[in-house]
Amino acid sequence: MSDLIRGFQILTNSYYTQSIQRSIATRSNSFLFVFFFTSMGTFLSLHSILFFSFVFNSQWH
């Protein structure tokens, strides 16, 4: 009886993990896409700010 319950738990666990992995994969693809673009945008904006501040300081000094 315990073997049957264990087998059932393994089956349900594998099914749930597969469905969860599928939903995570579809979500994480869009999430990674958005995260990549936002991080690149912040990175570029930070670099442009640093670059312009550097040019501004070098012009004044």
N, C-alpha and C positions, 0 to 999 in steps of 0.2 A: 504493500500500500504506500509506504513512504517513497519507494522507487517511482511509483506512478505519479505521485505528487511532485517529486523532484523533476521528473521528465516534463510534466506539465508546466512547472515553473520555468524550466530551461526554455521550453518552446515559447511561452508567453514572453519571457525576457528577451529572447532573440527577436521575436516579432516586434516587440515594442522598441528595442534598440534600433532595429532596421528602419522602422517608420520614423523614429526620432532622428536617426542619422540622415534620412532622406529630407525631412523637413529642415533640419539644421543645414544640410548641404545647400538647399535652395535658398535658405535665408542668409547663410553665411556668404554665399556668392554675391548677393546684392549688398550685404553689409560690408564685405571686404571692398567692393567697388566704391561704395560711398565713403568708407573709411580711408581708402587710398587717395581718393580725390580731395577729401577734406584735409588730410595730412599733407598732401602735396601743396594744396592751396595755402595752408598756414606756413609751411616750410618756405615757399616762394615769397610770401608776403613778408615773413621775418627776414629773409635774405635781402629783399629789396629795401626794407627799412634799414637794416644794418649797412647795406651798401650806400644808400643815400645819406645816412648819418655820417658815414666815413668820408664820403666825398664832401659833404657840407663842412665837416671839421677840418679836413685837409685844405679846403679853399680858404677858410678863415684864418688858419694858423700859418 
